[in-house]
Amino acid sequence: MLSLSTLETPCLVLDRSRLIQNADRMTARFRDSGVKLRPHTKTSKSIDVARIALAGNFGGITVSTLKEAEYFADHGVDDITYAVSVVPEKMPRIAALLKRGVKLGVITDQIGVAQELSRRAVAEAVCVDVLIELDSGERRAGLLAGDGSVVTLGRALHDLPGLRLGGVLTHAGNSYQCRSLADIRQVAEEERLAAVTAAAQLRAAGLPCPVVSVGSTPTATHGLSWQGLTEMRCGVYMFGDVFQSEIGSHGLEDIAVSVLATVIGHRPEMNCALIDAGALALSKDRSTAAPGLPEDIGFGMVMSQDCRRRIGSVRVGHVYQEHGMLTADGPFPFDALPIGSRVRVLPNHVCMTAAMYDAYRVVEASAGPVTDLWPRINGW
Amino acid sequence: MLSLSTLETPCLVLDRSRLIQNADRMTARFRDSGVKLRPHTKTSKSIDVARIALAGNFGGITVSTLKEAEYFADHGVDDITYAVSVVPEKMPRIAALLKRGVKLGVITDQIGVAQELSRRAVAEAVCVDVLIELDSGERRAGLLAGDGSVVTLGRALHDLPGLRLGGVLTHAGNSYQCRSLADIRQVAEEERLAAVTAAAQLRAAGLPCPVVSVGSTPTATHGLSWQGLTEMRCGVYMFGDVFQSEIGSHGLEDIAVSVLATVIGHRPEMNCALIDAGALALSKDRSTAAPGLPEDIGFGMVMSQDCRRRIGSVRVGHVYQEHGMLTADGPFPFDALPIGSRVRVLPNHVCMTAAMYDAYRVVEASAGPVTDLWPRINGW
């Protein structure tokens, strides 16, 4: 049987027991809330992971690409929100999904997009659910709740042929900038208020607003009120990562995904060592370098092979394409990391790290054994 | 026929004419030099690209992973240097390649690795060519030329059963820190001197040193002397990227790989726009943020759809998983970038960006047409 000592390195290890624990915790949080949990699959891009996240929930998911939508539809998921600003050029694939019977929602904040989408939906003889994207403080995409443009766009979506006004949607990505529980709770409340304010605007104008959707892992984890919401979307909570642990979304011991790597060299005169996991194995994400966080872990935090304890203060201080350079505060613990020994590297941002792999090596518990290979998709 | 206006976005576009020009230029540079060009395939990971780089050369390649070695061997390449510190645990795959008739060289700077490699080579009944890795200034891996450890390791590699001392190898990765032609030439000379010094040490000790190998795109492009070398390894020159153009390895107009993306939103009140190419489509590489470079292009430089001119000063200033935020100095040129229009994003570091895709969309010239889909591999 494969074990953590015999797997080829670098590889992506998924701890099934931690995944189940993380998924169950979020599912339990919304069970009696009146809000449906619609897990975001952009982190995992795996039907095996999605099935665990969907257990005890209504069955709908959120995706970030049409390729995810197609993949999950192929595996039987039939209620999907594509939560990235749609462009009409993507209509052939959207129409194909609708014609397969998938209940697919898309989002926009642009009236010109709505008009062109309508024209193409009519040409394809489909009817597309469109949600209005709101900006609740992230300053990326979306209309501002309370602004007249919400009703203008809502009316267009309601009236244009081939479209159906699905509701409103926002994502408090700005929660990633929070550095305290109080701040996260405030952002969660702003996220909720943006959504319910826009929903009230639409309804006051005589328009329908069946879906009032919000979501991010920090706000879903710490928000205090869901009043007026119908739906919560979040994804990274299933796996966790060092960044999320540093902003308080979960503990380090909850992180379910790590990169298994082998020590390939020592440089005692430079007080560092090398592993066979570099920029491609870890990604170049540097989330923990953001201001105000407890520790910048470089490109990853270095744990023992069983992922149960950190090796001193060791981190991946620098990466090359296929080399990771391990550094430490004070003398490097060479004795704990002989050449050929293995480590588990916890990622800064698991969405980026997992995307460097086409499969998860699944362990039942942190120390193994390796029981499954779960494929994942990438690309568009 | 597919065109740049109809391809699904984001996708990776490869300009075949620029690729051929870049490859031919490097091949011509070494044609009468007495030094063999052994192209590095870690950037392209594509047999179609490798065939162009190998035209007019001896046929050997450099790889950064065993998966590359296996892939290129499957496509008929039979002389391969695996230029990342080997660990003995990888012996089964190395032995399998040798047994297929591939002339595979590996590298180490560790006598303990040599000993364990020998034990496993004997058990597998193979003989492995091992080159001594040298550190010519990069401060990553490798022995220092002139140090007694070079001869000690050389003798071990020569004497241990199952191993054959293949020569010496170094990579002047520190050339990436150079900010002037004079600096690059000095690093090229240090790279050469490290290799020839170590080769002379081995020969003076009565040991063979058939291969004296160096390489990096900047030093290969600008070095003035190859005396005593047998081999040059470089790879990024085939594609080029904005970082390499900023350190003077080539012009912006030589960059052969770009990401085709669609404008998906405008935020006039924030003076920015959004494209459907974010962190996964571009990578999070930030090479041009390094000190002393002419311009920090964020996560990519934004060109017209035909890739012939930059759109004002537009760059990808910020990325989210699937969104790229376009920013500019001064007023944002919304008129030049209507929603639905397409741009080509030139990458910071093409090795990282290309690794986010499983294929190249090949255009014959910068404006199209799209003539081929060339697969590439990723992973280990």
Chai-1 contact restraints between the chains, C-beta under 6 A:
chainA,res_idxA,chainB,res_idxB,connection_type,confidence,min_distance_angstrom,max_distance_angstrom,comment,restraint_id
A,P10,B,W380,contact,1.0,0.0,6.0,A-B,restraint_1
A,S64,B,Q321,contact,1.0,0.0,6.0,A-B,restraint_2
A,S64,B,E322,contact,1.0,0.0,6.0,A-B,restraint_3
A,V84,B,E322,contact,1.0,0.0,6.0,A-B,restraint_4
A,S85,B,I264,contact,1.0,0.0,6.0,A-B,restraint_5
A,S85,B,G265,contact,1.0,0.0,6.0,A-B,restraint_6
A,V87,B,T262,contact,1.0,0.0,6.0,A-B,restraint_7
A,V87,B,I264,contact,1.0,0.0,6.0,A-B,restraint_8
A,V87,B,G340,contact,1.0,0.0,6.0,A-B,restraint_9
A,A141,B,G265,contact,1.0,0.0,6.0,A-B,restraint_10
A,A141,B,L274,contact,1.0,0.0,6.0,A-B,restraint_11
A,T262,B,V87,contact,1.0,0.0,6.0,A-B,restraint_12
A,I264,B,S85,contact,1.0,0.0,6.0,A-B,restraint_13
A,I264,B,V87,contact,1.0,0.0,6.0,A-B,restraint_14
A,G265,B,S85,contact,1.0,0.0,6.0,A-B,restraint_15
A,G265,B,A141,contact,1.0,0.0,6.0,A-B,restraint_16
A,L274,B,A141,contact,1.0,0.0,6.0,A-B,restraint_17
A,L280,B,A355,contact,1.0,0.0,6.0,A-B,restraint_18
A,K284,B,K284,contact,1.0,0.0,6.0,A-B,restraint_19
A,K284,B,D285,contact,1.0,0.0,6.0,A-B,restraint_20
A,D285,B,K284,contact,1.0,0.0,6.0,A-B,restraint_21
A,Q321,B,S64,contact,1.0,0.0,6.0,A-B,restraint_22
A,Q321,B,C351,contact,1.0,0.0,6.0,A-B,restraint_23
A,E322,B,S64,contact,1.0,0.0,6.0,A-B,restraint_24
A,E322,B,V84,contact,1.0,0.0,6.0,A-B,restraint_25
A,I339,B,G112,contact,1.0,0.0,6.0,A-B,restraint_26
A,G340,B,V87,contact,1.0,0.0,6.0,A-B,restraint_27
A,C351,B,Q321,contact,1.0,0.0,6.0,A-B,restraint_28
A,A355,B,L280,contact,1.0,0.0,6.0,A-B,restraint_29
A,W380,B,P10,contact,1.0,0.0,6.0,A-B,restraint_30
